[in-house]
Amino acid sequence: MAQQSRDIRFDSLRGLLLVCMMVNHLPSALRIVTDQPLGVFSGAEGFVFISGLLCGWVYTRKLRSGGPEALHEACRGRAQTIYGWHIGAFLGCLILVQASSQLLGFCSYTSPKLFYTHPVQAALLGSAMLYQPGLLDFLPMYCAFVLALPLVLRALEAGWRWAVLAGSFSLWLAVQFFPSFNGAVLPPINVGSFNLFAWQFLFVSGAVVGNARAGSRAPQTPFNPWVAVPALAVAAAGFGAAHLGWRPAGWSTPFFGIMLNKPALGGLRLADFACVAYLVAVVGGRFPSLLSWRPLALLGRQSLAVVTGQTLLVMALLEFPALFRPGLGNWAATAASIGILFAIAAVREATARAAERPQFAPVRAGQAFPLSLASAHDIRAT
């Protein structure tokens, strides 16, 4: 997507969520701020929803301008790119664990067991996305959603918006009757901790919003007190459940656990996120500067590189838990980790811009200049 067509608010939010996701995977003192700060949902829910929104926005335009063939080609290309970054992260983490095991004589207990017991098997299964241990199960899910995107967008463009939402919600609802999900039920095969049939509802909902935004004028989320007041109540309940130990009267512990279940995207978790997302959209629509943070937007624009770098960084840091002992060192390690994320994004952005820069062949004496005035103006405008 061209730089000028991006909405910095979405990139900023996605960048903020990336920071939260990284800190939450570390034994950092900052987790008191980043771990479920607004309720009983994590940064992953927000990232999946915003990714669906941006995909729906961008690829709807691709469908309208180039037709179904262009849409399918673009989504296949994007899925291949995501897969490439996933393989880079996977093999990088495998090498890190092997290096730690060989050079130091030990590796962290949090390291995927197959990485140091059967590395070749891990590499083969990982390449087929049949081994997705912790930290390495996010991009495969994203890849699957992008591959399914053409079906969703073509149905939306055919006017079946409510049918799409109903079908997606039905899949999510079916999962709630069987919330126990174990991606490693057939070891060594492990398809990750996210239940795709549940989490697809967040991505599809985001794609529906993005599809609506793809028109000539993006709709603004309306403020409706009949919606805002209940949303505030649910958001307050979610915050209480996350930080104050609140639980609805009459809810048993097992049922409360099902409603908060992360792999199956439990009902209270989903409702809390939906209400907070609505309130953020209302505020962001009226006060866009509150959600426009250019440094975080840099992370959001380069999310694939940042997710990959974050995975490698966390896997490496977990090999040295002493870095996060209570005290100043904990905060210094956390600050350095966040700084590395920004460095990764900056390097990736610089290389991407260099790759897009037009290349000019030298003009020999007497040779006609190869660019017309019109084409030269087009290059300056990019």
C-alpha positions as YAML, in Angstrom:
chain: A
units: angstrom
residues:
- id: 1
  name: MET
  ca: [0.00, 0.00, 0.00]
- id: 2
  name: ALA
  ca: [1.38, 3.37, -0.92]
- id: 3
  name: GLN
  ca: [2.66, 5.40, 1.97]
- id: 4
  name: GLN
  ca: [0.24, 8.27, 1.40]
- id: 5
  name: SER
  ca: [-2.77, 5.93, 1.43]
- id: 6
  name: ARG
  ca: [-1.98, 4.44, 4.84]
- id: 7
  name: ASP
  ca: [-3.84, 5.45, 7.97]
- id: 8
  name: ILE
  ca: [-1.21, 6.16, 10.60]
- id: 9
  name: ARG
  ca: [-3.68, 5.36, 13.39]
- id: 10
  name: PHE
  ca: [-3.86, 1.67, 12.45]
- id: 11
  name: ASP
  ca: [-0.10, 1.40, 12.02]
- id: 12
  name: SER
  ca: [0.40, 3.11, 15.39]
- id: 13
  name: LEU
  ca: [-1.98, 0.77, 17.18]
- id: 14
  name: ARG
  ca: [-0.41, -2.27, 15.54]
- id: 15
  name: GLY
  ca: [3.04, -1.05, 16.57]
- id: 16
  name: LEU
  ca: [1.89, -0.58, 20.16]
- id: 17
  name: LEU
  ca: [0.42, -4.09, 20.18]
- id: 18
  name: LEU
  ca: [3.70, -5.51, 18.86]
- id: 19
  name: VAL
  ca: [5.58, -3.93, 21.76]
- id: 20
  name: CYS
  ca: [3.05, -5.33, 24.23]
- id: 21
  name: MET
  ca: [3.25, -8.80, 22.68]
- id: 22
  name: MET
  ca: [7.04, -8.87, 22.96]
- id: 23
  name: VAL
  ca: [7.15, -7.63, 26.55]
- id: 24
  name: ASN
  ca: [4.46, -10.14, 27.55]
- id: 25
  name: HIS
  ca: [6.68, -13.01, 26.36]
- id: 26
  name: LEU
  ca: [9.54, -11.85, 28.59]
- id: 27
  name: PRO
  ca: [9.88, -11.96, 32.40]
- id: 28
  name: SER
  ca: [9.85, -8.17, 32.32]
- id: 29
  name: ALA
  ca: [8.66, -5.88, 35.10]
- id: 30
  name: LEU
  ca: [6.89, -3.86, 32.40]
- id: 31
  name: ARG
  ca: [4.34, -6.66, 32.02]
- id: 32
  name: ILE
  ca: [2.33, -5.01, 34.79]
- id: 33
  name: VAL
  ca: [1.48, -2.37, 32.17]
- id: 34
  name: THR
  ca: [1.41, -4.39, 28.94]
- id: 35
  name: ASP
  ca: [-0.32, -7.62, 30.04]
- id: 36
  name: GLN
  ca: [-4.07, -7.17, 29.50]
- id: 37
  name: PRO
  ca: [-3.95, -3.45, 30.32]
- id: 38
  name: LEU
  ca: [-7.53, -2.70, 29.27]
- id: 39
  name: GLY
  ca: [-9.31, -5.95, 30.08]
- id: 40
  name: VAL
  ca: [-9.25, -9.73, 29.70]
- id: 41
  name: PHE
  ca: [-7.79, -9.73, 26.19]
- id: 42
  name: SER
  ca: [-4.21, -9.55, 24.99]
- id: 43
  name: GLY
  ca: [-2.34, -7.76, 22.24]
- id: 44
  name: ALA
  ca: [-2.82, -10.75, 19.94]
- id: 45
  name: GLU
  ca: [-6.56, -10.10, 19.58]
- id: 46
  name: GLY
  ca: [-5.98, -6.51, 18.57]
- id: 47
  name: PHE
  ca: [-3.21, -7.42, 16.14]
- id: 48
  name: VAL
  ca: [-5.33, -10.07, 14.36]
- id: 49
  name: PHE
  ca: [-8.32, -7.72, 14.10]
- id: 50
  name: ILE
  ca: [-6.29, -4.78, 12.75]
- id: 51
  name: SER
  ca: [-4.45, -7.07, 10.34]
- id: 52
  name: GLY
  ca: [-7.81, -8.28, 9.02]
- id: 53
  name: LEU
  ca: [-9.00, -4.69, 8.70]
- id: 54
  name: LEU
  ca: [-5.94, -3.59, 6.74]
- id: 55
  name: CYS
  ca: [-6.09, -6.69, 4.52]
- id: 56
  name: GLY
  ca: [-9.77, -6.09, 3.84]
- id: 57
  name: TRP
  ca: [-9.06, -2.47, 2.98]
- id: 58
  name: VAL
  ca: [-6.06, -3.06, 0.72]
- id: 59
  name: TYR
  ca: [-7.21, -6.19, -1.08]
- id: 60
  name: THR
  ca: [-10.74, -4.92, -1.68]
- id: 61
  name: ARG
  ca: [-9.13, -2.16, -3.72]
- id: 62
  name: LYS
  ca: [-7.04, -4.77, -5.49]
- id: 63
  name: LEU
  ca: [-10.20, -6.75, -6.32]
- id: 64
  name: ARG
  ca: [-12.05, -3.68, -7.60]
- id: 65
  name: SER
  ca: [-9.16, -2.46, -9.73]
- id: 66
  name: GLY
  ca: [-7.80, -5.75, -11.07]
- id: 67
  name: GLY
  ca: [-10.57, -8.29, -10.65]
- id: 68
  name: PRO
  ca: [-10.54, -11.74, -9.01]
- id: 69
  name: GLU
  ca: [-7.32, -12.84, -10.71]
- id: 70
  name: ALA
  ca: [-5.40, -9.89, -9.32]
- id: 71
  name: LEU
  ca: [-6.88, -10.50, -5.87]
- id: 72
  name: HIS
  ca: [-5.93, -14.19, -5.82]
- id: 73
  name: GLU
  ca: [-2.43, -13.43, -7.09]
- id: 74
  name: ALA
  ca: [-1.91, -10.70, -4.49]
- id: 75
  name: CYS
  ca: [-3.11, -12.89, -1.63]
- id: 76
  name: ARG
  ca: [-0.97, -15.82, -2.76]
- id: 77
  name: GLY
  ca: [2.03, -13.51, -2.92]
- id: 78
  name: ARG
  ca: [1.32, -12.12, 0.53]
- id: 79
  name: ALA
  ca: [0.90, -15.63, 1.97]
- id: 80
  name: GLN
  ca: [4.23, -16.66, 0.43]
- id: 81
  name: THR
  ca: [5.87, -13.61, 1.99]
- id: 82
  name: ILE
  ca: [4.42, -14.44, 5.42]
- id: 83
  name: TYR
  ca: [5.55, -18.04, 5.03]
- id: 84
  name: GLY
  ca: [9.05, -16.86, 4.14]
- id: 85
  name: TRP
  ca: [9.28, -14.71, 7.27]
- id: 86
  name: HIS
  ca: [7.93, -17.61, 9.35]
- id: 87
  name: ILE
  ca: [10.59, -19.98, 8.00]
- id: 88
  name: GLY
  ca: [13.24, -17.36, 8.73]
- id: 89
  name: ALA
  ca: [12.01, -17.04, 12.31]
- id: 90
  name: PHE
  ca: [11.69, -20.80, 12.75]
- id: 91
  name: LEU
  ca: [15.16, -21.69, 11.46]
- id: 92
  name: GLY
  ca: [16.69, -18.75, 13.30]
- id: 93
  name: CYS
  ca: [15.20, -19.93, 16.60]
- id: 94
  name: LEU
  ca: [16.33, -23.49, 15.89]
- id: 95
  name: ILE
  ca: [19.89, -22.28, 15.30]
- id: 96
  name: LEU
  ca: [19.80, -20.16, 18.48]
- id: 97
  name: VAL
  ca: [18.72, -23.11, 20.62]
- id: 98
  name: GLN
  ca: [21.29, -25.42, 19.04]
- id: 99
  name: ALA
  ca: [24.04, -22.82, 19.49]
- id: 100
  name: SER
  ca: [23.13, -22.34, 23.14]
- id: 101
  name: SER
  ca: [23.01, -26.08, 23.72]
- id: 102
  name: GLN
  ca: [26.37, -26.72, 22.02]
- id: 103
  name: LEU
  ca: [28.32, -23.68, 23.20]
- id: 104
  name: LEU
  ca: [26.93, -23.21, 26.70]
- id: 105
  name: GLY
  ca: [25.99, -26.80, 27.47]
- id: 106
  name: PHE
  ca: [22.41, -25.91, 28.29]
- id: 107
  name: CYS
  ca: [19.33, -24.20, 26.89]
- id: 108
  name: SER
  ca: [16.30, -22.67, 28.52]
- id: 109
  name: TYR
  ca: [13.54, -24.94, 29.77]
- id: 110
  name: THR
  ca: [11.19, -22.78, 27.69]
- id: 111
  name: SER
  ca: [12.93, -23.79, 24.46]
- id: 112
  name: PRO
  ca: [10.94, -26.13, 22.19]
- id: 113
  name: LYS
  ca: [12.02, -29.65, 23.14]
- id: 114
  name: LEU
  ca: [12.26, -30.88, 19.56]
- id: 115
  name: PHE
  ca: [14.76, -28.12, 18.77]
- id: 116
  name: TYR
  ca: [17.49, -29.73, 20.87]
- id: 117
  name: THR
  ca: [16.40, -33.39, 20.82]
- id: 118
  name: HIS
  ca: [15.60, -33.85, 17.11]
- id: 119
  name: PRO
  ca: [16.61, -30.66, 15.21]
- id: 120
  name: VAL
  ca: [16.33, -32.19, 11.73]
- id: 121
  name: GLN
  ca: [12.84, -33.47, 12.44]
- id: 122
  name: ALA
  ca: [11.92, -30.07, 13.86]
- id: 123
  name: ALA
  ca: [13.18, -28.32, 10.70]
- id: 124
  name: LEU
  ca: [11.20, -30.63, 8.40]
- id: 125
  name: LEU
  ca: [7.97, -30.40, 10.39]
- id: 126
  name: GLY
  ca: [8.40, -26.65, 10.82]
- id: 127
  name: SER
  ca: [8.81, -26.16, 7.09]
- id: 128
  name: ALA
  ca: [5.47, -27.96, 6.59]
- id: 129
  name: MET
  ca: [3.96, -25.84, 9.42]
- id: 130
  name: LEU
  ca: [3.24, -29.05, 11.34]
- id: 131
  name: TYR
  ca: [5.40, -28.00, 14.27]
- id: 132
  name: GLN
  ca: [4.44, -24.64, 15.74]
- id: 133
  name: PRO
  ca: [5.73, -24.33, 19.31]
- id: 134
  name: GLY
  ca: [5.20, -21.25, 21.41]
- id: 135
  name: LEU
  ca: [6.23, -17.97, 19.71]
- id: 136
  name: LEU
  ca: [6.16, -19.70, 16.31]
- id: 137
  name: ASP
  ca: [2.41, -20.28, 15.89]
- id: 138
  name: PHE
  ca: [1.33, -16.73, 15.06]
- id: 139
  name: LEU
  ca: [2.54, -16.25, 11.48]
- id: 140
  name: PRO
  ca: [1.18, -19.64, 10.26]
- id: 141
  name: MET
  ca: [-2.27, -18.57, 11.48]
- id: 142
  name: TYR
  ca: [-1.91, -15.23, 9.69]
- id: 143
  name: CYS
  ca: [-0.83, -17.06, 6.52]
- id: 144
  name: ALA
  ca: [-3.94, -19.27, 6.61]
- id: 145
  name: PHE
  ca: [-6.22, -16.27, 7.02]
- id: 146
  name: VAL
  ca: [-4.68, -14.43, 4.07]
- id: 147
  name: LEU
  ca: [-5.16, -17.49, 1.86]
- id: 148
  name: ALA
  ca: [-8.86, -17.54, 2.80]
- id: 149
  name: LEU
  ca: [-9.24, -13.79, 2.21]
- id: 150
  name: PRO
  ca: [-10.28, -13.92, -1.50]
- id: 151
  name: LEU
  ca: [-13.32, -16.04, -0.62]
- id: 152
  name: VAL
  ca: [-14.33, -13.58, 2.10]
- id: 153
  name: LEU
  ca: [-13.85, -10.44, 0.00]
- id: 154
  name: ARG
  ca: [-15.63, -11.80, -3.06]
- id: 155
  name: ALA
  ca: [-18.62, -12.68, -0.88]
- id: 156
  name: LEU
  ca: [-18.57, -9.19, 0.68]
- id: 157
  name: GLU
  ca: [-18.44, -7.54, -2.74]
- id: 158
  name: ALA
  ca: [-21.42, -9.70, -3.80]
- id: 159
  name: GLY
  ca: [-23.45, -8.12, -0.99]
- id: 160
  name: TRP
  ca: [-23.33, -11.03, 1.45]
- id: 161
  name: ARG
  ca: [-21.88, -9.10, 4.39]
- id: 162
  name: TRP
  ca: [-24.28, -10.41, 7.01]
- id: 163
  name: ALA
  ca: [-24.02, -13.95, 5.66]
- id: 164
  name: VAL
  ca: [-20.22, -13.76, 5.93]
- id: 165
  name: LEU
  ca: [-20.41, -12.49, 9.52]
- id: 166
  name: ALA
  ca: [-23.04, -15.08, 10.44]
- id: 167
  name: GLY
  ca: [-20.99, -17.94, 8.99]
- id: 168
  name: SER
  ca: [-17.81, -16.76, 10.68]
- id: 169
  name: PHE
  ca: [-19.62, -16.28, 14.01]
- id: 170
  name: SER
  ca: [-21.16, -19.75, 13.72]
- id: 171
  name: LEU
  ca: [-17.70, -21.29, 13.40]
- id: 172
  name: TRP
  ca: [-16.56, -19.37, 16.48]
- id: 173
  name: LEU
  ca: [-19.68, -20.41, 18.39]
- id: 174
  name: ALA
  ca: [-19.21, -24.09, 17.52]
- id: 175
  name: VAL
  ca: [-15.71, -23.96, 19.01]
- id: 176
  name: GLN
  ca: [-17.13, -22.70, 22.31]
- id: 177
  name: PHE
  ca: [-18.89, -26.03, 22.87]
- id: 178
  name: PHE
  ca: [-15.48, -27.74, 22.63]
- id: 179
  name: PRO
  ca: [-13.14, -25.12, 24.13]
- id: 180
  name: SER
  ca: [-10.37, -27.54, 25.05]
- id: 181
  name: PHE
  ca: [-7.80, -27.24, 22.28]
- id: 182
  name: ASN
  ca: [-4.47, -29.02, 22.22]
- id: 183
  name: GLY
  ca: [-2.39, -28.33, 19.14]
- id: 184
  name: ALA
  ca: [0.12, -30.97, 20.23]
- id: 185
  name: VAL
  ca: [-2.36, -33.84, 20.49]
- id: 186
  name: LEU
  ca: [-0.25, -35.97, 18.08]
- id: 187
  name: PRO
  ca: [3.39, -35.41, 19.10]
- id: 188
  name: PRO
  ca: [5.70, -34.39, 17.58]
- id: 189
  name: ILE
  ca: [3.07, -32.67, 15.42]
- id: 190
  name: ASN
  ca: [2.02, -29.38, 17.01]
- id: 191
  name: VAL
  ca: [-0.26, -26.99, 15.11]
- id: 192
  name: GLY
  ca: [0.00, -24.21, 17.66]
- id: 193
  name: SER
  ca: [-2.02, -22.85, 20.55]
- id: 194
  name: PHE
  ca: [-4.46, -20.76, 18.48]
- id: 195
  name: ASN
  ca: [-7.68, -22.45, 17.37]
- id: 196
  name: LEU
  ca: [-8.03, -21.13, 13.81]
- id: 197
  name: PHE
  ca: [-11.78, -21.80, 13.73]
- id: 198
  name: ALA
  ca: [-12.23, -19.42, 16.68]
- id: 199
  name: TRP
  ca: [-9.68, -16.75, 15.83]
- id: 200
  name: GLN
  ca: [-10.87, -16.46, 12.23]
- id: 201
  name: PHE
  ca: [-13.86, -14.48, 13.54]
- id: 202
  name: LEU
  ca: [-11.59, -11.60, 14.59]
- id: 203
  name: PHE
  ca: [-9.80, -11.56, 11.24]
- id: 204
  name: VAL
  ca: [-13.03, -11.81, 9.22]
- id: 205
  name: SER
  ca: [-14.68, -9.07, 11.31]
- id: 206
  name: GLY
  ca: [-11.68, -6.85, 10.64]
- id: 207
  name: ALA
  ca: [-11.86, -7.67, 6.91]
- id: 208
  name: VAL
  ca: [-15.55, -6.65, 6.89]
- id: 209
  name: VAL
  ca: [-14.65, -3.28, 8.42]
- id: 210
  name: GLY
  ca: [-11.75, -2.87, 5.98]
- id: 211
  name: ASN
  ca: [-14.01, -3.70, 3.05]
- id: 212
  name: ALA
  ca: [-16.41, -0.95, 4.17]
- id: 213
  name: ARG
  ca: [-13.51, 1.51, 4.45]
- id: 214
  name: ALA
  ca: [-12.34, 0.80, 0.91]
- id: 215
  name: GLY
  ca: [-14.87, 3.19, -0.60]
- id: 216
  name: SER
  ca: [-14.13, 6.73, -1.69]
- id: 217
  name: ARG
  ca: [-14.91, 7.98, 1.80]
- id: 218
  name: ALA
  ca: [-14.11, 5.87, 4.83]
- id: 219
  name: PRO
  ca: [-17.03, 5.68, 7.27]
- id: 220
  name: GLN
  ca: [-16.56, 7.06, 10.77]
- id: 221
  name: THR
  ca: [-17.63, 4.98, 13.74]
- id: 222
  name: PRO
  ca: [-20.77, 6.72, 15.05]
- id: 223
  name: PHE
  ca: [-21.21, 7.61, 18.70]
- id: 224
  name: ASN
  ca: [-24.41, 6.07, 19.93]
- id: 225
  name: PRO
  ca: [-25.09, 6.32, 23.68]
- id: 226
  name: TRP
  ca: [-27.23, 3.18, 23.52]
- id: 227
  name: VAL
  ca: [-24.12, 1.34, 22.34]
- id: 228
  name: ALA
  ca: [-21.43, 3.31, 24.16]
- id: 229
  name: VAL
  ca: [-22.89, 2.94, 27.67]
- id: 230
  name: PRO
  ca: [-23.19, -0.90, 27.52]
- id: 231
  name: ALA
  ca: [-19.74, -1.01, 25.89]
- id: 232
  name: LEU
  ca: [-18.31, 0.98, 28.80]
- id: 233
  name: ALA
  ca: [-20.01, -1.39, 31.25]
- id: 234
  name: VAL
  ca: [-18.58, -4.49, 29.57]
- id: 235
  name: ALA
  ca: [-15.14, -2.87, 29.30]
- id: 236
  name: ALA
  ca: [-15.25, -2.00, 33.01]
- id: 237
  name: ALA
  ca: [-16.26, -5.58, 33.83]
- id: 238
  name: GLY
  ca: [-13.38, -6.90, 31.74]
- id: 239
  name: PHE
  ca: [-10.93, -4.61, 33.50]
- id: 240
  name: GLY
  ca: [-12.27, -5.75, 36.86]
- id: 241
  name: ALA
  ca: [-11.93, -9.40, 35.88]
- id: 242
  name: ALA
  ca: [-8.35, -8.86, 34.67]
- id: 243
  name: HIS
  ca: [-7.03, -6.75, 37.54]
- id: 244
  name: LEU
  ca: [-9.41, -6.84, 40.50]
- id: 245
  name: GLY
  ca: [-10.40, -10.48, 40.66]
- id: 246
  name: TRP
  ca: [-14.02, -9.71, 39.76]
- id: 247
  name: ARG
  ca: [-16.25, -12.57, 38.57]
- id: 248
  name: PRO
  ca: [-19.96, -12.46, 37.66]
- id: 249
  name: ALA
  ca: [-22.19, -13.85, 40.38]
- id: 250
  name: GLY
  ca: [-23.29, -17.40, 39.71]
- id: 251
  name: TRP
  ca: [-20.46, -18.20, 37.30]
- id: 252
  name: SER
  ca: [-18.59, -21.32, 38.34]
- id: 253
  name: THR
  ca: [-14.82, -21.42, 38.11]
- id: 254
  name: PRO
  ca: [-14.83, -23.84, 35.12]
- id: 255
  name: PHE
  ca: [-17.39, -21.76, 33.22]
- id: 256
  name: PHE
  ca: [-15.52, -18.54, 33.98]
- id: 257
  name: GLY
  ca: [-12.36, -20.20, 32.65]
- id: 258
  name: ILE
  ca: [-14.15, -21.17, 29.42]
- id: 259
  name: MET
  ca: [-15.35, -17.60, 28.94]
- id: 260
  name: LEU
  ca: [-11.77, -16.36, 29.34]
- id: 261
  name: ASN
  ca: [-10.19, -19.14, 27.28]
- id: 262
  name: LYS
  ca: [-7.55, -17.70, 24.95]
- id: 263
  name: PRO
  ca: [-6.97, -20.56, 22.44]
- id: 264
  name: ALA
  ca: [-10.74, -20.78, 21.80]
- id: 265
  name: LEU
  ca: [-11.25, -17.00, 22.13]
- id: 266
  name: GLY
  ca: [-13.80, -17.29, 24.94]
- id: 267
  name: GLY
  ca: [-17.02, -15.27, 24.96]
- id: 268
  name: LEU
  ca: [-16.09, -12.76, 27.68]
- id: 269
  name: ARG
  ca: [-12.67, -12.24, 26.10]
- id: 270
  name: LEU
  ca: [-14.26, -11.59, 22.69]
- id: 271
  name: ALA
  ca: [-17.02, -9.31, 24.06]
- id: 272
  name: ASP
  ca: [-14.54, -7.28, 26.09]
- id: 273
  name: PHE
  ca: [-12.28, -6.79, 23.07]
- id: 274
  name: ALA
  ca: [-15.23, -5.82, 20.84]
- id: 275
  name: CYS
  ca: [-16.42, -3.17, 23.30]
- id: 276
  name: VAL
  ca: [-12.96, -1.69, 23.83]
- id: 277
  name: ALA
  ca: [-12.36, -1.69, 20.05]
- id: 278
  name: TYR
  ca: [-15.62, 0.21, 19.51]
- id: 279
  name: LEU
  ca: [-14.70, 2.81, 22.14]
- id: 280
  name: VAL
  ca: [-11.20, 3.23, 20.70]
- id: 281
  name: ALA
  ca: [-12.70, 3.65, 17.21]
- id: 282
  name: VAL
  ca: [-15.10, 6.34, 18.45]
- id: 283
  name: VAL
  ca: [-12.33, 8.26, 20.21]
- id: 284
  name: GLY
  ca: [-9.85, 7.79, 17.36]
- id: 285
  name: GLY
  ca: [-12.36, 8.99, 14.80]
- id: 286
  name: ARG
  ca: [-12.94, 12.26, 16.63]
- id: 287
  name: PHE
  ca: [-9.43, 12.83, 17.98]
- id: 288
  name: PRO
  ca: [-7.12, 11.18, 15.42]
- id: 289
  name: SER
  ca: [-3.98, 12.72, 16.90]
- id: 290
  name: LEU
  ca: [-4.48, 10.64, 20.05]
- id: 291
  name: LEU
  ca: [-3.85, 7.48, 18.03]
- id: 292
  name: SER
  ca: [-1.17, 8.84, 15.70]
- id: 293
  name: TRP
  ca: [2.30, 8.00, 16.98]
- id: 294
  name: ARG
  ca: [4.86, 7.98, 14.20]
- id: 295
  name: PRO
  ca: [7.55, 5.93, 15.99]
- id: 296
  name: LEU
  ca: [5.01, 3.18, 16.72]
- id: 297
  name: ALA
  ca: [3.62, 3.50, 13.20]
- id: 298
  name: LEU
  ca: [7.09, 2.53, 11.95]
- id: 299
  name: LEU
  ca: [6.74, -0.78, 13.80]
- id: 300
  name: GLY
  ca: [3.24, -1.26, 12.43]
- id: 301
  name: ARG
  ca: [4.31, -0.70, 8.83]
- id: 302
  name: GLN
  ca: [7.06, -3.29, 9.12]
- id: 303
  name: SER
  ca: [5.05, -5.76, 11.19]
- id: 304
  name: LEU
  ca: [6.34, -8.94, 9.50]
- id: 305
  name: ALA
  ca: [9.98, -8.04, 10.08]
- id: 306
  name: VAL
  ca: [9.19, -6.94, 13.63]
- id: 307
  name: VAL
  ca: [7.26, -10.13, 14.47]
- id: 308
  name: THR
  ca: [10.15, -12.20, 13.11]
- id: 309
  name: GLY
  ca: [12.77, -10.15, 14.96]
- id: 310
  name: GLN
  ca: [10.69, -10.21, 18.13]
- id: 311
  name: THR
  ca: [10.46, -14.00, 18.00]
- id: 312
  name: LEU
  ca: [14.21, -14.40, 17.58]
- id: 313
  name: LEU
  ca: [14.92, -11.81, 20.25]
- id: 314
  name: VAL
  ca: [12.61, -13.38, 22.84]
- id: 315
  name: MET
  ca: [13.94, -16.87, 22.10]
- id: 316
  name: ALA
  ca: [17.50, -15.60, 22.60]
- id: 317
  name: LEU
  ca: [16.76, -13.62, 25.77]
- id: 318
  name: LEU
  ca: [14.95, -16.50, 27.41]
- id: 319
  name: GLU
  ca: [18.24, -18.39, 27.30]
- id: 320
  name: PHE
  ca: [19.60, -15.85, 29.82]
- id: 321
  name: PRO
  ca: [16.93, -15.31, 32.51]
- id: 322
  name: ALA
  ca: [19.49, -13.59, 34.73]
- id: 323
  name: LEU
  ca: [19.10, -10.52, 32.53]
- id: 324
  name: PHE
  ca: [15.60, -10.06, 33.96]
- id: 325
  name: ARG
  ca: [16.35, -10.36, 37.65]
- id: 326
  name: PRO
  ca: [14.43, -7.80, 39.73]
- id: 327
  name: GLY
  ca: [16.05, -4.41, 39.72]
- id: 328
  name: LEU
  ca: [17.58, -1.97, 37.30]
- id: 329
  name: GLY
  ca: [18.85, -4.73, 35.04]
- id: 330
  name: ASN
  ca: [15.31, -5.88, 34.35]
- id: 331
  name: TRP
  ca: [14.29, -2.44, 33.13]
- id: 332
  name: ALA
  ca: [17.51, -2.02, 31.14]
- id: 333
  name: ALA
  ca: [17.01, -5.37, 29.37]
- id: 334
  name: THR
  ca: [13.41, -4.47, 28.60]
- id: 335
  name: ALA
  ca: [14.34, -1.04, 27.24]
- id: 336
  name: ALA
  ca: [17.11, -2.55, 25.10]
- id: 337
  name: SER
  ca: [14.71, -5.16, 23.73]
- id: 338
  name: ILE
  ca: [12.18, -2.54, 22.70]
- id: 339
  name: GLY
  ca: [14.96, -0.46, 21.17]
- id: 340
  name: ILE
  ca: [16.05, -3.44, 19.06]
- id: 341
  name: LEU
  ca: [12.51, -3.74, 17.69]
- id: 342
  name: PHE
  ca: [12.66, -0.14, 16.48]
- id: 343
  name: ALA
  ca: [16.10, -0.75, 14.97]
- id: 344
  name: ILE
  ca: [14.77, -3.78, 13.06]
- id: 345
  name: ALA
  ca: [11.84, -1.75, 11.73]
- id: 346
  name: ALA
  ca: [14.10, 1.15, 10.72]
- id: 347
  name: VAL
  ca: [16.52, -1.10, 8.85]
- id: 348
  name: ARG
  ca: [13.69, -2.91, 7.10]
- id: 349
  name: GLU
  ca: [12.04, 0.36, 6.09]
- id: 350
  name: ALA
  ca: [15.31, 1.73, 4.73]
- id: 351
  name: THR
  ca: [16.00, -1.40, 2.67]
- id: 352
  name: ALA
  ca: [12.42, -1.46, 1.35]
- id: 353
  name: ARG
  ca: [12.68, 2.16, 0.21]
- id: 354
  name: ALA
  ca: [16.03, 1.51, -1.41]
- id: 355
  name: ALA
  ca: [14.55, -1.43, -3.32]
- id: 356
  name: GLU
  ca: [11.66, 0.73, -4.55]
- id: 357
  name: ARG
  ca: [13.93, 3.59, -5.66]
- id: 358
  name: PRO
  ca: [13.93, 3.83, -9.48]
- id: 359
  name: GLN
  ca: [17.18, 2.93, -11.19]
- id: 360
  name: PHE
  ca: [18.45, 5.17, -13.98]
- id: 361
  name: ALA
  ca: [20.68, 3.95, -16.79]
- id: 362
  name: PRO
  ca: [23.47, 6.33, -17.81]
- id: 363
  name: VAL
  ca: [22.64, 8.45, -20.88]
- id: 364
  name: ARG
  ca: [25.31, 8.52, -23.57]
- id: 365
  name: ALA
  ca: [26.07, 11.61, -25.59]
- id: 366
  name: GLY
  ca: [23.60, 12.03, -28.44]
- id: 367
  name: GLN
  ca: [21.18, 9.47, -26.97]
- id: 368
  name: ALA
  ca: [17.59, 10.59, -26.58]
- id: 369
  name: PHE
  ca: [16.64, 11.11, -22.93]
- id: 370
  name: PRO
  ca: [14.55, 8.09, -21.99]
- id: 371
  name: LEU
  ca: [11.99, 9.86, -19.83]
- id: 372
  name: SER
  ca: [9.27, 12.21, -20.93]
- id: 373
  name: LEU
  ca: [8.37, 15.15, -18.75]
- id: 374
  name: ALA
  ca: [5.21, 13.33, -17.69]
- id: 375
  name: SER
  ca: [7.02, 10.19, -16.61]
- id: 376
  name: ALA
  ca: [9.65, 12.23, -14.76]
- id: 377
  name: HIS
  ca: [6.86, 13.93, -12.82]
- id: 378
  name: ASP
  ca: [5.39, 10.53, -11.96]
- id: 379
  name: ILE
  ca: [8.71, 9.38, -10.51]
- id: 380
  name: ARG
  ca: [9.03, 12.48, -8.36]
- id: 381
  name: ALA
  ca: [5.51, 11.92, -7.05]
- id: 382
  name: THR
  ca: [6.15, 8.35, -5.86]
...
